[in-house]
Amino acid sequence: MLTPKVTLQIFDVSNPGAGYTVANIPYGLGYPASIITRTAHIIIEAFETAFHTPDDLSYNKTGMLFGSKLF
């Protein structure tokens, strides 16, 4: 598990344009890490879909100081 080497591609969700390639990762480390991160990404997307705030309650339209400006 340490002798076969793999090349991993790392994609940053917060910066979709940036992709990184890392070579010579041992198979015994790369394969489990890939499965764990894919599973975690799926779970996080499910939670974000289920527990998001509606657009009218979020601060992206009015901002945090909307109440003080209104007052």
Predicted model as a PDB file, atoms N, CA, C, CB and O in Angstrom, pLDDT in the B-factor column:
MODEL        1                                                                  
ATOM      1  N   MET A   1       0.810  -1.197   0.000  1.00 69.00           N  
ATOM      2  CA  MET A   1       0.000   0.000   0.000  1.00 69.00           C  
ATOM      3  C   MET A   1       0.858   1.268   0.000  1.00 69.00           C  
ATOM      4  CB  MET A   1      -0.924  -0.006   1.196  1.00 69.00           C  
ATOM      5  O   MET A   1       0.348   2.350  -0.291  1.00 69.00           O  
ATOM      6  N   LEU A   2       2.126   1.156   0.315  1.00 74.00           N  
ATOM      7  CA  LEU A   2       2.977   2.328   0.322  1.00 74.00           C  
ATOM      8  C   LEU A   2       3.775   2.480  -0.973  1.00 74.00           C  
ATOM      9  CB  LEU A   2       3.914   2.266   1.495  1.00 74.00           C  
ATOM     10  O   LEU A   2       4.193   3.585  -1.319  1.00 74.00           O  
ATOM     11  N   THR A   3       3.985   1.377  -1.688  1.00 84.00           N  
ATOM     12  CA  THR A   3       4.790   1.480  -2.901  1.00 84.00           C  
ATOM     13  C   THR A   3       4.023   2.014  -4.103  1.00 84.00           C  
ATOM     14  CB  THR A   3       5.356   0.144  -3.237  1.00 84.00           C  
ATOM     15  O   THR A   3       4.567   2.860  -4.813  1.00 84.00           O  
ATOM     16  N   PRO A   4       2.779   1.572  -4.383  1.00 90.00           N  
ATOM     17  CA  PRO A   4       2.113   2.184  -5.531  1.00 90.00           C  
ATOM     18  C   PRO A   4       1.795   3.642  -5.228  1.00 90.00           C  
ATOM     19  CB  PRO A   4       0.823   1.413  -5.895  1.00 90.00           C  
ATOM     20  O   PRO A   4       1.294   3.972  -4.153  1.00 90.00           O  
ATOM     21  N   LYS A   5       2.086   4.489  -6.169  1.00 92.00           N  
ATOM     22  CA  LYS A   5       1.873   5.929  -6.004  1.00 92.00           C  
ATOM     23  C   LYS A   5       0.738   6.383  -6.908  1.00 92.00           C  
ATOM     24  CB  LYS A   5       3.167   6.722  -6.318  1.00 92.00           C  
ATOM     25  O   LYS A   5       0.540   5.841  -7.995  1.00 92.00           O  
ATOM     26  N   VAL A   6       0.008   7.365  -6.455  1.00 90.00           N  
ATOM     27  CA  VAL A   6      -1.084   7.941  -7.241  1.00 90.00           C  
ATOM     28  C   VAL A   6      -0.900   9.447  -7.317  1.00 90.00           C  
ATOM     29  CB  VAL A   6      -2.466   7.587  -6.627  1.00 90.00           C  
ATOM     30  O   VAL A   6      -0.154  10.039  -6.537  1.00 90.00           O  
ATOM     31  N   THR A   7      -1.582  10.046  -8.254  1.00 91.00           N  
ATOM     32  CA  THR A   7      -1.598  11.494  -8.393  1.00 91.00           C  
ATOM     33  C   THR A   7      -2.994  11.980  -8.022  1.00 91.00           C  
ATOM     34  CB  THR A   7      -1.204  11.937  -9.846  1.00 91.00           C  
ATOM     35  O   THR A   7      -3.984  11.505  -8.579  1.00 91.00           O  
ATOM     36  N   LEU A   8      -3.078  12.914  -7.095  1.00 89.00           N  
ATOM     37  CA  LEU A   8      -4.359  13.439  -6.636  1.00 89.00           C  
ATOM     38  C   LEU A   8      -4.595  14.830  -7.218  1.00 89.00           C  
ATOM     39  CB  LEU A   8      -4.410  13.482  -5.095  1.00 89.00           C  
ATOM     40  O   LEU A   8      -3.666  15.619  -7.389  1.00 89.00           O  
ATOM     41  N   GLN A   9      -5.841  15.102  -7.510  1.00 89.00           N  
ATOM     42  CA  GLN A   9      -6.239  16.438  -7.915  1.00 89.00           C  
ATOM     43  C   GLN A   9      -7.099  17.018  -6.801  1.00 89.00           C  
ATOM     44  CB  GLN A   9      -7.005  16.423  -9.282  1.00 89.00           C  
ATOM     45  O   GLN A   9      -8.075  16.397  -6.381  1.00 89.00           O  
ATOM     46  N   ILE A  10      -6.740  18.203  -6.323  1.00 88.00           N  
ATOM     47  CA  ILE A  10      -7.443  18.842  -5.231  1.00 88.00           C  
ATOM     48  C   ILE A  10      -8.213  20.025  -5.800  1.00 88.00           C  
ATOM     49  CB  ILE A  10      -6.463  19.289  -4.106  1.00 88.00           C  
ATOM     50  O   ILE A  10      -7.636  20.908  -6.433  1.00 88.00           O  
ATOM     51  N   PHE A  11      -9.523  20.033  -5.568  1.00 85.00           N  
ATOM     52  CA  PHE A  11     -10.383  21.111  -6.033  1.00 85.00           C  
ATOM     53  C   PHE A  11     -10.892  21.866  -4.821  1.00 85.00           C  
ATOM     54  CB  PHE A  11     -11.562  20.570  -6.894  1.00 85.00           C  
ATOM     55  O   PHE A  11     -11.464  21.274  -3.905  1.00 85.00           O  
ATOM     56  N   ASP A  12     -10.685  23.166  -4.817  1.00 82.00           N  
ATOM     57  CA  ASP A  12     -11.117  24.021  -3.725  1.00 82.00           C  
ATOM     58  C   ASP A  12     -12.517  24.531  -4.036  1.00 82.00           C  
ATOM     59  CB  ASP A  12     -10.126  25.200  -3.506  1.00 82.00           C  
ATOM     60  O   ASP A  12     -12.728  25.190  -5.054  1.00 82.00           O  
ATOM     61  N   VAL A  13     -13.468  24.230  -3.168  1.00 79.00           N  
ATOM     62  CA  VAL A  13     -14.859  24.615  -3.405  1.00 79.00           C  
ATOM     63  C   VAL A  13     -15.025  26.127  -3.300  1.00 79.00           C  
ATOM     64  CB  VAL A  13     -15.793  23.907  -2.407  1.00 79.00           C  
ATOM     65  O   VAL A  13     -15.837  26.708  -4.020  1.00 79.00           O  
ATOM     66  N   SER A  14     -14.271  26.770  -2.419  1.00 79.00           N  
ATOM     67  CA  SER A  14     -14.409  28.211  -2.256  1.00 79.00           C  
ATOM     68  C   SER A  14     -13.775  28.988  -3.414  1.00 79.00           C  
ATOM     69  CB  SER A  14     -13.783  28.642  -0.944  1.00 79.00           C  
ATOM     70  O   SER A  14     -14.110  30.152  -3.632  1.00 79.00           O  
ATOM     71  N   ASN A  15     -12.863  28.355  -4.155  1.00 80.00           N  
ATOM     72  CA  ASN A  15     -12.235  28.971  -5.313  1.00 80.00           C  
ATOM     73  C   ASN A  15     -12.275  27.957  -6.457  1.00 80.00           C  
ATOM     74  CB  ASN A  15     -10.761  29.422  -4.994  1.00 80.00           C  
ATOM     75  O   ASN A  15     -11.305  27.227  -6.662  1.00 80.00           O  
ATOM     76  N   PRO A  16     -13.387  27.897  -7.209  1.00 76.00           N  
ATOM     77  CA  PRO A  16     -13.554  26.847  -8.206  1.00 76.00           C  
ATOM     78  C   PRO A  16     -12.526  26.872  -9.330  1.00 76.00           C  
ATOM     79  CB  PRO A  16     -14.908  26.944  -8.790  1.00 76.00           C  
ATOM     80  O   PRO A  16     -12.286  25.841  -9.958  1.00 76.00           O  
ATOM     81  N   GLY A  17     -11.930  27.994  -9.594  1.00 82.00           N  
ATOM     82  CA  GLY A  17     -10.947  28.076 -10.667  1.00 82.00           C  
ATOM     83  C   GLY A  17      -9.614  27.470 -10.305  1.00 82.00           C  
ATOM     84  O   GLY A  17      -8.811  27.156 -11.184  1.00 82.00           O  
ATOM     85  N   ALA A  18      -9.369  27.304  -9.019  1.00 84.00           N  
ATOM     86  CA  ALA A  18      -8.073  26.790  -8.579  1.00 84.00           C  
ATOM     87  C   ALA A  18      -8.143  25.275  -8.425  1.00 84.00           C  
ATOM     88  CB  ALA A  18      -7.641  27.453  -7.248  1.00 84.00           C  
ATOM     89  O   ALA A  18      -8.955  24.754  -7.660  1.00 84.00           O  
ATOM     90  N   GLY A  19      -7.306  24.595  -9.139  1.00 86.00           N  
ATOM     91  CA  GLY A  19      -7.169  23.156  -9.009  1.00 86.00           C  
ATOM     92  C   GLY A  19      -5.699  22.823  -8.798  1.00 86.00           C  
ATOM     93  O   GLY A  19      -4.828  23.365  -9.479  1.00 86.00           O  
ATOM     94  N   TYR A  20      -5.432  21.949  -7.875  1.00 91.00           N  
ATOM     95  CA  TYR A  20      -4.052  21.601  -7.553  1.00 91.00           C  
ATOM     96  C   TYR A  20      -3.825  20.122  -7.835  1.00 91.00           C  
ATOM     97  CB  TYR A  20      -3.725  21.935  -6.074  1.00 91.00           C  
ATOM     98  O   TYR A  20      -4.711  19.296  -7.609  1.00 91.00           O  
ATOM     99  N   THR A  21      -2.659  19.798  -8.318  1.00 93.00           N  
ATOM    100  CA  THR A  21      -2.285  18.420  -8.579  1.00 93.00           C  
ATOM    101  C   THR A  21      -1.110  18.068  -7.685  1.00 93.00           C  
ATOM    102  CB  THR A  21      -1.937  18.200 -10.079  1.00 93.00           C  
ATOM    103  O   THR A  21      -0.100  18.771  -7.662  1.00 93.00           O  
ATOM    104  N   VAL A  22      -1.253  16.971  -6.948  1.00 92.00           N  
ATOM    105  CA  VAL A  22      -0.198  16.500  -6.059  1.00 92.00           C  
ATOM    106  C   VAL A  22       0.184  15.104  -6.508  1.00 92.00           C  
ATOM    107  CB  VAL A  22      -0.651  16.514  -4.558  1.00 92.00           C  
ATOM    108  O   VAL A  22      -0.672  14.223  -6.596  1.00 92.00           O  
ATOM    109  N   ALA A  23       1.464  14.892  -6.794  1.00 92.00           N  
ATOM    110  CA  ALA A  23       1.932  13.607  -7.308  1.00 92.00           C  
ATOM    111  C   ALA A  23       2.637  12.823  -6.204  1.00 92.00           C  
ATOM    112  CB  ALA A  23       2.878  13.812  -8.511  1.00 92.00           C  
ATOM    113  O   ALA A  23       3.023  13.368  -5.170  1.00 92.00           O  
ATOM    114  N   ASN A  24       2.788  11.544  -6.458  1.00 92.00           N  
ATOM    115  CA  ASN A  24       3.532  10.613  -5.601  1.00 92.00           C  
ATOM    116  C   ASN A  24       2.954  10.485  -4.197  1.00 92.00           C  
ATOM    117  CB  ASN A  24       4.965  11.051  -5.503  1.00 92.00           C  
ATOM    118  O   ASN A  24       3.689  10.507  -3.210  1.00 92.00           O  
ATOM    119  N   ILE A  25       1.643  10.353  -4.115  1.00 92.00           N  
ATOM    120  CA  ILE A  25       0.980  10.086  -2.848  1.00 92.00           C  
ATOM    121  C   ILE A  25       0.823   8.570  -2.736  1.00 92.00           C  
ATOM    122  CB  ILE A  25      -0.414  10.826  -2.750  1.00 92.00           C  
ATOM    123  O   ILE A  25       0.361   7.937  -3.685  1.00 92.00           O  
ATOM    124  N   PRO A  26       1.196   7.969  -1.601  1.00 93.00           N  
ATOM    125  CA  PRO A  26       1.014   6.519  -1.455  1.00 93.00           C  
ATOM    126  C   PRO A  26      -0.464   6.139  -1.588  1.00 93.00           C  
ATOM    127  CB  PRO A  26       1.565   6.041  -0.091  1.00 93.00           C  
ATOM    128  O   PRO A  26      -1.344   6.839  -1.088  1.00 93.00           O  
ATOM    129  N   TYR A  27      -0.714   5.048  -2.252  1.00 91.00           N  
ATOM    130  CA  TYR A  27      -2.071   4.583  -2.514  1.00 91.00           C  
ATOM    131  C   TYR A  27      -2.836   4.354  -1.217  1.00 91.00           C  
ATOM    132  CB  TYR A  27      -2.043   3.301  -3.337  1.00 91.00           C  
ATOM    133  O   TYR A  27      -4.026   4.658  -1.131  1.00 91.00           O  
ATOM    134  N   GLY A  28      -2.155   3.820  -0.209  1.00 91.00           N  
ATOM    135  CA  GLY A  28      -2.796   3.545   1.081  1.00 91.00           C  
ATOM    136  C   GLY A  28      -3.246   4.801   1.793  1.00 91.00           C  
ATOM    137  O   GLY A  28      -4.112   4.723   2.664  1.00 91.00           O  
ATOM    138  N   LEU A  29      -2.701   5.937   1.464  1.00 92.00           N  
ATOM    139  CA  LEU A  29      -3.109   7.211   2.048  1.00 92.00           C  
ATOM    140  C   LEU A  29      -4.072   7.960   1.123  1.00 92.00           C  
ATOM    141  CB  LEU A  29      -1.879   8.076   2.342  1.00 92.00           C  
ATOM    142  O   LEU A  29      -5.020   8.581   1.603  1.00 92.00           O  
ATOM    143  N   GLY A  30      -3.851   7.915  -0.159  1.00 91.00           N  
ATOM    144  CA  GLY A  30      -4.644   8.679  -1.119  1.00 91.00           C  
ATOM    145  C   GLY A  30      -6.055   8.157  -1.316  1.00 91.00           C  
ATOM    146  O   GLY A  30      -6.998   8.946  -1.382  1.00 91.00           O  
ATOM    147  N   TYR A  31      -6.220   6.855  -1.410  1.00 91.00           N  
ATOM    148  CA  TYR A  31      -7.539   6.284  -1.662  1.00 91.00           C  
ATOM    149  C   TYR A  31      -8.496   6.495  -0.493  1.00 91.00           C  
ATOM    150  CB  TYR A  31      -7.413   4.806  -1.955  1.00 91.00           C  
ATOM    151  O   TYR A  31      -9.615   6.957  -0.717  1.00 91.00           O  
ATOM    152  N   PRO A  32      -8.106   6.177   0.753  1.00 92.00           N  
ATOM    153  CA  PRO A  32      -9.032   6.461   1.865  1.00 92.00           C  
ATOM    154  C   PRO A  32      -9.322   7.955   2.029  1.00 92.00           C  
ATOM    155  CB  PRO A  32      -8.460   5.913   3.165  1.00 92.00           C  
ATOM    156  O   PRO A  32     -10.450   8.327   2.353  1.00 92.00           O  
ATOM    157  N   ALA A  33      -8.336   8.803   1.815  1.00 90.00           N  
ATOM    158  CA  ALA A  33      -8.564  10.246   1.917  1.00 90.00           C  
ATOM    159  C   ALA A  33      -9.554  10.711   0.866  1.00 90.00           C  
ATOM    160  CB  ALA A  33      -7.246  11.012   1.772  1.00 90.00           C  
ATOM    161  O   ALA A  33     -10.381  11.580   1.142  1.00 90.00           O  
ATOM    162  N   SER A  34      -9.489  10.155  -0.323  1.00 90.00           N  
ATOM    163  CA  SER A  34     -10.414  10.508  -1.378  1.00 90.00           C  
ATOM    164  C   SER A  34     -11.843  10.106  -1.018  1.00 90.00           C  
ATOM    165  CB  SER A  34      -9.995   9.853  -2.682  1.00 90.00           C  
ATOM    166  O   SER A  34     -12.775  10.886  -1.216  1.00 90.00           O  
ATOM    167  N   ILE A  35     -12.017   8.913  -0.499  1.00 94.00           N  
ATOM    168  CA  ILE A  35     -13.354   8.440  -0.125  1.00 94.00           C  
ATOM    169  C   ILE A  35     -13.918   9.268   1.024  1.00 94.00           C  
ATOM    170  CB  ILE A  35     -13.310   6.950   0.267  1.00 94.00           C  
ATOM    171  O   ILE A  35     -15.094   9.630   1.008  1.00 94.00           O  
ATOM    172  N   ILE A  36     -13.092   9.568   2.015  1.00 94.00           N  
ATOM    173  CA  ILE A  36     -13.558  10.340   3.170  1.00 94.00           C  
ATOM    174  C   ILE A  36     -13.960  11.753   2.756  1.00 94.00           C  
ATOM    175  CB  ILE A  36     -12.468  10.398   4.252  1.00 94.00           C  
ATOM    176  O   ILE A  36     -15.004  12.244   3.185  1.00 94.00           O  
ATOM    177  N   THR A  37     -13.155  12.408   1.935  1.00 91.00           N  
ATOM    178  CA  THR A  37     -13.492  13.776   1.546  1.00 91.00           C  
ATOM    179  C   THR A  37     -14.703  13.835   0.618  1.00 91.00           C  
ATOM    180  CB  THR A  37     -12.302  14.429   0.873  1.00 91.00           C  
ATOM    181  O   THR A  37     -15.488  14.781   0.693  1.00 91.00           O  
ATOM    182  N   ARG A  38     -14.867  12.851  -0.249  1.00 91.00           N  
ATOM    183  CA  ARG A  38     -16.064  12.829  -1.103  1.00 91.00           C  
ATOM    184  C   ARG A  38     -17.317  12.631  -0.263  1.00 91.00           C  
ATOM    185  CB  ARG A  38     -15.956  11.715  -2.165  1.00 91.00           C  
ATOM    186  O   ARG A  38     -18.327  13.298  -0.490  1.00 91.00           O  
ATOM    187  N   THR A  39     -17.263  11.724   0.699  1.00 95.00           N  
ATOM    188  CA  THR A  39     -18.411  11.475   1.576  1.00 95.00           C  
ATOM    189  C   THR A  39     -18.732  12.716   2.396  1.00 95.00           C  
ATOM    190  CB  THR A  39     -18.136  10.277   2.507  1.00 95.00           C  
ATOM    191  O   THR A  39     -19.900  13.083   2.524  1.00 95.00           O  
ATOM    192  N   ALA A  40     -17.721  13.367   2.950  1.00 92.00           N  
ATOM    193  CA  ALA A  40     -17.944  14.579   3.739  1.00 92.00           C  
ATOM    194  C   ALA A  40     -18.534  15.690   2.877  1.00 92.00           C  
ATOM    195  CB  ALA A  40     -16.632  15.049   4.379  1.00 92.00           C  
ATOM    196  O   ALA A  40     -19.402  16.435   3.333  1.00 92.00           O  
ATOM    197  N   HIS A  41     -18.071  15.805   1.645  1.00 90.00           N  
ATOM    198  CA  HIS A  41     -18.600  16.839   0.744  1.00 90.00           C  
ATOM    199  C   HIS A  41     -20.072  16.591   0.440  1.00 90.00           C  
ATOM    200  CB  HIS A  41     -17.792  16.881  -0.567  1.00 90.00           C  
ATOM    201  O   HIS A  41     -20.854  17.541   0.398  1.00 90.00           O  
ATOM    202  N   ILE A  42     -20.459  15.367   0.232  1.00 93.00           N  
ATOM    203  CA  ILE A  42     -21.859  15.030  -0.039  1.00 93.00           C  
ATOM    204  C   ILE A  42     -22.723  15.345   1.178  1.00 93.00           C  
ATOM    205  CB  ILE A  42     -21.999  13.539  -0.425  1.00 93.00           C  
ATOM    206  O   ILE A  42     -23.817  15.892   1.035  1.00 93.00           O  
ATOM    207  N   ILE A  43     -22.241  15.004   2.377  1.00 93.00           N  
ATOM    208  CA  ILE A  43     -22.996  15.272   3.601  1.00 93.00           C  
ATOM    209  C   ILE A  43     -23.146  16.778   3.821  1.00 93.00           C  
ATOM    210  CB  ILE A  43     -22.304  14.619   4.817  1.00 93.00           C  
ATOM    211  O   ILE A  43     -24.225  17.247   4.182  1.00 93.00           O  
ATOM    212  N   ILE A  44     -22.077  17.530   3.607  1.00 88.00           N  
ATOM    213  CA  ILE A  44     -22.130  18.977   3.804  1.00 88.00           C  
ATOM    214  C   ILE A  44     -23.092  19.617   2.815  1.00 88.00           C  
ATOM    215  CB  ILE A  44     -20.734  19.593   3.659  1.00 88.00           C  
ATOM    216  O   ILE A  44     -23.849  20.510   3.197  1.00 88.00           O  
ATOM    217  N   GLU A  45     -23.085  19.191   1.565  1.00 88.00           N  
ATOM    218  CA  GLU A  45     -24.034  19.739   0.589  1.00 88.00           C  
ATOM    219  C   GLU A  45     -25.472  19.424   0.974  1.00 88.00           C  
ATOM    220  CB  GLU A  45     -23.739  19.189  -0.806  1.00 88.00           C  
ATOM    221  O   GLU A  45     -26.359  20.257   0.788  1.00 88.00           O  
ATOM    222  N   ALA A  46     -25.715  18.223   1.510  1.00 91.00           N  
ATOM    223  CA  ALA A  46     -27.068  17.866   1.943  1.00 91.00           C  
ATOM    224  C   ALA A  46     -27.515  18.748   3.103  1.00 91.00           C  
ATOM    225  CB  ALA A  46     -27.131  16.386   2.349  1.00 91.00           C  
ATOM    226  O   ALA A  46     -28.656  19.208   3.124  1.00 91.00           O  
ATOM    227  N   PHE A  47     -26.629  18.987   4.069  1.00 89.00           N  
ATOM    228  CA  PHE A  47     -26.971  19.853   5.195  1.00 89.00           C  
ATOM    229  C   PHE A  47     -27.209  21.286   4.741  1.00 89.00           C  
ATOM    230  CB  PHE A  47     -25.867  19.818   6.246  1.00 89.00           C  
ATOM    231  O   PHE A  47     -28.145  21.932   5.212  1.00 89.00           O  
ATOM    232  N   GLU A  48     -26.387  21.791   3.840  1.00 84.00           N  
ATOM    233  CA  GLU A  48     -26.578  23.156   3.348  1.00 84.00           C  
ATOM    234  C   GLU A  48     -27.874  23.298   2.571  1.00 84.00           C  
ATOM    235  CB  GLU A  48     -25.408  23.568   2.473  1.00 84.00           C  
ATOM    236  O   GLU A  48     -28.515  24.347   2.623  1.00 84.00           O  
ATOM    237  N   THR A  49     -28.263  22.269   1.859  1.00 84.00           N  
ATOM    238  CA  THR A  49     -29.527  22.315   1.129  1.00 84.00           C  
ATOM    239  C   THR A  49     -30.707  22.266   2.085  1.00 84.00           C  
ATOM    240  CB  THR A  49     -29.611  21.161   0.130  1.00 84.00           C  
ATOM    241  O   THR A  49     -31.696  22.971   1.885  1.00 84.00           O  
ATOM    242  N   ALA A  50     -30.614  21.444   3.119  1.00 86.00           N  
ATOM    243  CA  ALA A  50     -31.731  21.274   4.044  1.00 86.00           C  
ATOM    244  C   ALA A  50     -31.886  22.452   5.005  1.00 86.00           C  
ATOM    245  CB  ALA A  50     -31.552  19.998   4.832  1.00 86.00           C  
ATOM    246  O   ALA A  50     -33.011  22.823   5.342  1.00 86.00           O  
ATOM    247  N   PHE A  51     -30.789  23.039   5.446  1.00 83.00           N  
ATOM    248  CA  PHE A  51     -30.853  24.047   6.502  1.00 83.00           C  
ATOM    249  C   PHE A  51     -30.440  25.443   6.044  1.00 83.00           C  
ATOM    250  CB  PHE A  51     -29.984  23.628   7.644  1.00 83.00           C  
ATOM    251  O   PHE A  51     -29.899  26.209   6.841  1.00 83.00           O  
ATOM    252  N   HIS A  52     -30.676  25.785   4.804  1.00 76.00           N  
ATOM    253  CA  HIS A  52     -30.325  27.128   4.355  1.00 76.00           C  
ATOM    254  C   HIS A  52     -31.406  28.114   4.787  1.00 76.00           C  
ATOM    255  CB  HIS A  52     -30.138  27.162   2.818  1.00 76.00           C  
ATOM    256  O   HIS A  52     -32.549  27.731   5.036  1.00 76.00           O  
ATOM    257  N   THR A  53     -31.032  29.374   4.870  1.00 69.00           N  
ATOM    258  CA  THR A  53     -32.011  30.401   5.210  1.00 69.00           C  
ATOM    259  C   THR A  53     -32.636  30.926   3.926  1.00 69.00           C  
ATOM    260  CB  THR A  53     -31.357  31.556   6.022  1.00 69.00           C  
ATOM    261  O   THR A  53     -31.964  31.021   2.899  1.00 69.00           O  
ATOM    262  N   PRO A  54     -33.889  31.261   3.977  1.00 68.00           N  
ATOM    263  CA  PRO A  54     -34.513  31.839   2.785  1.00 68.00           C  
ATOM    264  C   PRO A  54     -33.845  33.158   2.417  1.00 68.00           C  
ATOM    265  CB  PRO A  54     -36.020  32.052   3.012  1.00 68.00           C  
ATOM    266  O   PRO A  54     -33.225  33.804   3.262  1.00 68.00           O  
ATOM    267  N   ASP A  55     -33.971  33.549   1.170  1.00 63.00           N  
ATOM    268  CA  ASP A  55     -33.317  34.762   0.701  1.00 63.00           C  
ATOM    269  C   ASP A  55     -33.800  36.018   1.429  1.00 63.00           C  
ATOM    270  CB  ASP A  55     -33.542  34.917  -0.778  1.00 63.00           C  
ATOM    271  O   ASP A  55     -33.029  36.961   1.603  1.00 63.00           O  
ATOM    272  N   ASP A  56     -35.068  36.041   1.857  1.00 58.00           N  
ATOM    273  CA  ASP A  56     -35.543  37.248   2.524  1.00 58.00           C  
ATOM    274  C   ASP A  56     -35.023  37.360   3.955  1.00 58.00           C  
ATOM    275  CB  ASP A  56     -37.058  37.274   2.526  1.00 58.00           C  
ATOM    276  O   ASP A  56     -35.090  38.444   4.536  1.00 58.00           O  
ATOM    277  N   LEU A  57     -34.506  36.279   4.546  1.00 60.00           N  
ATOM    278  CA  LEU A  57     -33.954  36.340   5.897  1.00 60.00           C  
ATOM    279  C   LEU A  57     -32.441  36.485   5.908  1.00 60.00           C  
ATOM    280  CB  LEU A  57     -34.344  35.108   6.665  1.00 60.00           C  
ATOM    281  O   LEU A  57     -31.859  36.796   6.947  1.00 60.00           O  
ATOM    282  N   SER A  58     -31.814  36.270   4.797  1.00 60.00           N  
ATOM    283  CA  SER A  58     -30.359  36.349   4.772  1.00 60.00           C  
ATOM    284  C   SER A  58     -29.908  37.798   4.636  1.00 60.00           C  
ATOM    285  CB  SER A  58     -29.791  35.503   3.624  1.00 60.00           C  
ATOM    286  O   SER A  58     -30.691  38.671   4.262  1.00 60.00           O  
ATOM    287  N   TYR A  59     -28.650  38.038   4.941  1.00 58.00           N  
ATOM    288  CA  TYR A  59     -28.109  39.391   4.922  1.00 58.00           C  
ATOM    289  C   TYR A  59     -27.567  39.790   3.548  1.00 58.00           C  
ATOM    290  CB  TYR A  59     -27.015  39.517   5.956  1.00 58.00           C  
ATOM    291  O   TYR A  59     -27.007  40.877   3.403  1.00 58.00           O  
ATOM    292  N   ASN A  60     -27.721  38.941   2.550  1.00 55.00           N  
ATOM    293  CA  ASN A  60     -27.130  39.284   1.263  1.00 55.00           C  
ATOM    294  C   ASN A  60     -27.883  40.402   0.549  1.00 55.00           C  
ATOM    295  CB  ASN A  60     -27.083  38.064   0.383  1.00 55.00           C  
ATOM    296  O   ASN A  60     -27.320  41.036  -0.344  1.00 55.00           O  
ATOM    297  N   LYS A  61     -29.132  40.662   0.912  1.00 60.00           N  
ATOM    298  CA  LYS A  61     -29.887  41.736   0.261  1.00 60.00           C  
ATOM    299  C   LYS A  61     -29.873  43.025   1.075  1.00 60.00           C  
ATOM    300  CB  LYS A  61     -31.322  41.295   0.027  1.00 60.00           C  
ATOM    301  O   LYS A  61     -29.710  44.107   0.510  1.00 60.00           O  
ATOM    302  N   THR A  62     -30.042  42.926   2.390  1.00 61.00           N  
ATOM    303  CA  THR A  62     -30.197  44.129   3.196  1.00 61.00           C  
ATOM    304  C   THR A  62     -28.942  44.499   3.967  1.00 61.00           C  
ATOM    305  CB  THR A  62     -31.330  43.952   4.149  1.00 61.00           C  
ATOM    306  O   THR A  62     -28.703  45.682   4.212  1.00 61.00           O  
ATOM    307  N   GLY A  63     -28.146  43.537   4.350  1.00 63.00           N  
ATOM    308  CA  GLY A  63     -26.937  43.812   5.118  1.00 63.00           C  
ATOM    309  C   GLY A  63     -27.213  43.804   6.612  1.00 63.00           C  
ATOM    310  O   GLY A  63     -28.366  43.829   7.042  1.00 63.00           O  
ATOM    311  N   MET A  64     -26.144  43.768   7.398  1.00 62.00           N  
ATOM    312  CA  MET A  64     -26.293  43.685   8.845  1.00 62.00           C  
ATOM    313  C   MET A  64     -26.781  44.993   9.453  1.00 62.00           C  
ATOM    314  CB  MET A  64     -24.982  43.290   9.476  1.00 62.00           C  
ATOM    315  O   MET A  64     -27.391  44.963  10.522  1.00 62.00           O  
ATOM    316  N   LEU A  65     -26.546  46.123   8.830  1.00 67.00           N  
ATOM    317  CA  LEU A  65     -26.901  47.407   9.402  1.00 67.00           C  
ATOM    318  C   LEU A  65     -28.236  47.938   8.875  1.00 67.00           C  
ATOM    319  CB  LEU A  65     -25.811  48.403   9.123  1.00 67.00           C  
ATOM    320  O   LEU A  65     -28.517  49.130   8.997  1.00 67.00           O  
ATOM    321  N   PHE A  66     -29.048  47.074   8.299  1.00 67.00           N  
ATOM    322  CA  PHE A  66     -30.314  47.501   7.736  1.00 67.00           C  
ATOM    323  C   PHE A  66     -31.229  48.063   8.817  1.00 67.00           C  
ATOM    324  CB  PHE A  66     -30.992  46.342   7.018  1.00 67.00           C  
ATOM    325  O   PHE A  66     -31.907  49.063   8.583  1.00 67.00           O  
ATOM    326  N   GLY A  67     -31.264  47.443   9.996  1.00 67.00           N  
ATOM    327  CA  GLY A  67     -32.114  47.924  11.085  1.00 67.00           C  
ATOM    328  C   GLY A  67     -31.708  49.312  11.551  1.00 67.00           C  
ATOM    329  O   GLY A  67     -32.561  50.162  11.804  1.00 67.00           O  
ATOM    330  N   SER A  68     -30.410  49.540  11.663  1.00 68.00           N  
ATOM    331  CA  SER A  68     -29.965  50.869  12.115  1.00 68.00           C  
ATOM    332  C   SER A  68     -30.231  51.931  11.052  1.00 68.00           C  
ATOM    333  CB  SER A  68     -28.465  50.844  12.464  1.00 68.00           C  
ATOM    334  O   SER A  68     -30.554  53.070  11.386  1.00 68.00           O  
ATOM    335  N   LYS A  69     -30.101  51.577   9.796  1.00 70.00           N  
ATOM    336  CA  LYS A  69     -30.413  52.533   8.730  1.00 70.00           C  
ATOM    337  C   LYS A  69     -31.907  52.836   8.701  1.00 70.00           C  
ATOM    338  CB  LYS A  69     -29.955  51.990   7.362  1.00 70.00           C  
ATOM    339  O   LYS A  69     -32.311  53.971   8.449  1.00 70.00           O  
ATOM    340  N   LEU A  70     -32.724  51.818   8.960  1.00 67.00           N  
ATOM    341  CA  LEU A  70     -34.168  52.001   8.962  1.00 67.00           C  
ATOM    342  C   LEU A  70     -34.593  52.864  10.118  1.00 67.00           C  
ATOM    343  CB  LEU A  70     -34.880  50.666   9.020  1.00 67.00           C  
ATOM    344  O   LEU A  70     -35.484  53.702   9.974  1.00 67.00           O  
ATOM    345  N   PHE A  71     -33.962  52.672  11.281  1.00 67.00           N  
ATOM    346  CA  PHE A  71     -34.296  53.437  12.481  1.00 67.00           C  
ATOM    347  C   PHE A  71     -33.904  54.887  12.289  1.00 67.00           C  
ATOM    348  CB  PHE A  71     -33.599  52.851  13.723  1.00 67.00           C  
ATOM    349  O   PHE A  71     -34.101  55.704  13.188  1.00 67.00           O  
TER     350      PHE A  71                                                      
ENDMDL                                                                          
END                                                                             
